[in-house]
Amino acid sequence: MLELFLAELRRSWIQLLRYSTEAIAGIVITTVVFYGLFLSARYIAGPDLQFGDRLDAVVIGYVLWTLALFIMSDVAGNLQREAQTGTLEQLFLSPYSPPRLFLTRALASLTIQLTLIACILGVISLLTGTRLSFPPAVLPAFATVLLGAYGLAFAMGSLSLLLKQVQQLLGIFQFALLFLLAVPSETWSGPLRLLGMLLPMAPGAGLMRDVMARGVPLRASNFGLALLNGAIYFGLGLTLFHLAERETKRRGKLAGY
């Protein structure tokens, strides 16, 4: 597994160097979109607008949404690119099982995605004046978000195997992701709070907003709920991917994907 991970890591960095212009354009576009929204909100509210820690919370939600989009497009996009180049069948015939292979590839590309996200977060912080804290408690909260994101990514990958083309579906789904990660569901009460705990990635995103923007210490009970949420969606995504793989092979569509 270590050899496979290092090989995929090297492959990811080579692709980044060869397509560095695309990566830079992604950073610029993502940052400009957020800054445009920020300037619009400040203009509408007037010069006396005071965001407080709300701006920090919005920045965290937006950056997590960007990371989730990268992860989603990475898994489903990899499947489609391998199919277009005619190498998908060879990957499914490798000594490694397809879920393990694509999970290792996703983890290897995560290093690049985190580098891009760090650049985006740095530029947004400079432009908006946000001051986020990064205590050690943010790492376990971030891990729960990653579990949910990869679970949804593999669920979309299973649709990519069965439906072949999911670009339009990804375009629609990105707005649902924005709702999941940008809306502060941790502030809801009553039945809505229970709904927020059931939504994918929402509990982990709420923990990150509490820790990084509001200075609230990480509570074991909240972390346990977020971890359970992420683990369930991660397991569900891998299960759907495995079932889609079996169904695709049964239909005999893998070679002619």
N, C-alpha and C positions, 0 to 999 in steps of 0.2 A: 504493500500500500504506500509506503514512503517513497519508493521508486516511482510509482505512478503519480503521486502528488508532485514530486519534484519535476517530473517530465511535463505535467500540465502547467505547473507554475512557470517553467521556462517558456512553454508555448504561449502563455498569456502575455508575458512580458515582451516577447518577440512581436506579437500582434500589436501591442500598445506602441512599440517603437515604429512599426511600419505604418500604423494608422494614427499617428500622434495628432495630426490635424483634426481628425474627427473627434478625438478626446478633448482637445482644446476648445473646439466649437461647442461641444456639449456643455463644458464648464461655463463658457461665455453665455450661451443661450439660457441655461438654467438660472444663472445669476441675474441676468437682465430681466427675465420674467418676474422673479421675486422682487427685484428692486423697483420695477415698474408698478407692481401692485402696492408696494410700500409707499411710494410717492403718491399714488392715487388716493390711498387711505388717508395719508397725512394732509393732502390738499382738501379732501372732502370734510375732514374733521376740523380743519382750521389750525392756526398757529398755536393754540393753547392745548393741543392734544398731548396727553401724557400716557404712553403705553405701559410703563412700569414693567413688571415681569411678564406681561401678556405678549409683548413683542418677542421676548426670549422663547416663550412657549410656542409661538407661531413659527419661529425660525427652526426650532427642533422638529416640529411636525413636518415642515416643508422639506427639510434635509432628509428626514426618514422616508418621506414619500419618494424623493429622488432616488435614494438607495434602493427602495423596494422596486421602483421601475427598472433600475439597472438589473436587479436580480431576476425579475420576471422576464425581461427581454433576453437576458443571457441564456437561460435554460431553454425557453421555447425557440429563441433565435438560433441557438446552436444546433438544435435538431433540424431546423429548416435549412440552415447552411450546409450541414453535413449531407442532407438529402439532395440538395442542388448540386453539390460537388461529387455525388456518387459514392461517398465514403460511409454513409450511415449503416449499410449492411455489414461492412467490415467491423465497425464498432460493436455491433450486436453479436458478432462472431468472435470477439476477443475473449481472452481467458477470464476477464473480469465481467461480472454481471452488469447489465446496463444501468440499473439504479446506482450501483457503487461507482461505476465509471463516471456518470454524469454528476453525481454528488461530489466526487473528488475534483472534477473539473470546475464545478461551481465554487468550491472552497478555494481552489487555486486562483480563480479570477476575482475572488472576494478581495484579495490584496490590492488589486488594481482599482476595484470599485471604491475601496476605502480611501485610497490615495486621491481619487477624483473627488470624493465626498469631502475630504479634509480641505481640499483647495476651494471647493464651493462654499463650505462653511466659513473658511477664513475670509474670503472676499465679501460674503454677505455680512459678516461681523464688522468688517472695516467700513462698509458702506452705511450700515444702519446703526452702528454704535452699540450693538449688543455685547454683553459681557457674561458669557456662559461659564459655569464652573464645571470642572471635570474631576470629581472625586472618584475614588476607586469603586464606589457603589454603582457607578454608571455602567460598568462592564457587565455585571450579571443582568441588569435591566436590558442592556443592548443585546445580550445573547438571546433573551426571550423574543425580542423583535425579529432577530435573524431566523430563529426557528420557524416562526409563523410565515415570514417572507419566503423562505425556501419551501415550506409546505405548499403555499399557494403557487410558487413557481413550478413545482413538479406537477401540481394539478393542471396548470396551464400546459405544461409539457405533455401530459397525457392527452389533452385535447389536440395538441399539435400532431401527435402520432396518429390519432384517429381521423382528424378533420383536415390534415395537411396544411391548411393555411389559417392562421389565427391572428393576423395583424389587425383586422378590424375589431375583433373581440378584445384584443389587448388595448386598443385605443379607447374602447368604451370602459373597460375595466379600470383604467388608470384614474378615472374620475371617482370611482368607488373607493379606490385606494386613498385618494386625497381626503375623502370624508373620514375614512378609518383612522388616518394618521394625523390629520390637521385639527380635527374637532376634539376638544378636551373632554372626552367622555368620562374622565375621572372626576369631573365636577358635577356630573349628573347625580340625581337622587331618585330614590324609589325604584319603580320597575325599569326606568331608563338606565339606572346604574347597573342593574343585572344584565340588561342588554349589552351595555358597554363591555362587561366582563366576558361576554360570549363572542364578541366580534374578534376576528383575527388581528393580532398585533396590537389591538387597542390597549389592553392592560399594560403591556410592555412600554408602549409609547407614553402612556400616562405616567408610569414610573420614571421614565427619563425626563419628562417635563418637571415632575416634582423634585427630582434630585438635582438637575442641572439649572433650572430656571427659578424654582421656588425655595431651594435650599432645604427641602424636607428630607429627613433621613430615610434610608431604605428600610421598610418594615418587612419582616419575615413573612407575614401572612399575605401581604400584597404581592411580594415576590413569588411566593408559592403559587398563587392564582395565575400570575403572568406566565410562570414556567409551565404550569399545567396547560394553559391555553396554547402556548407555543408548541409544546410537545404533541398535543392532540392534532393540531393542524399539520405539523410536520409529518407525523405518522400517517395521517389521512392522505397527504400529498404523495408520499412514497407508495402507499398502497394503491392509489389510483394510477400512478405511473406504472407499477408492476402489472396491474390488470390491463392497462392499455397496451403494454408491450405484448402480453400473451394474446390479446384479441387481435392485434396487428399481425402477429405471426400466424395466428389461426386463419386469418383472411388471406394470407399470402401477399400482403401489400407492402411488406418492408422493402423489398428490392425495387418496387416501382413506386415508392413513396411520393 
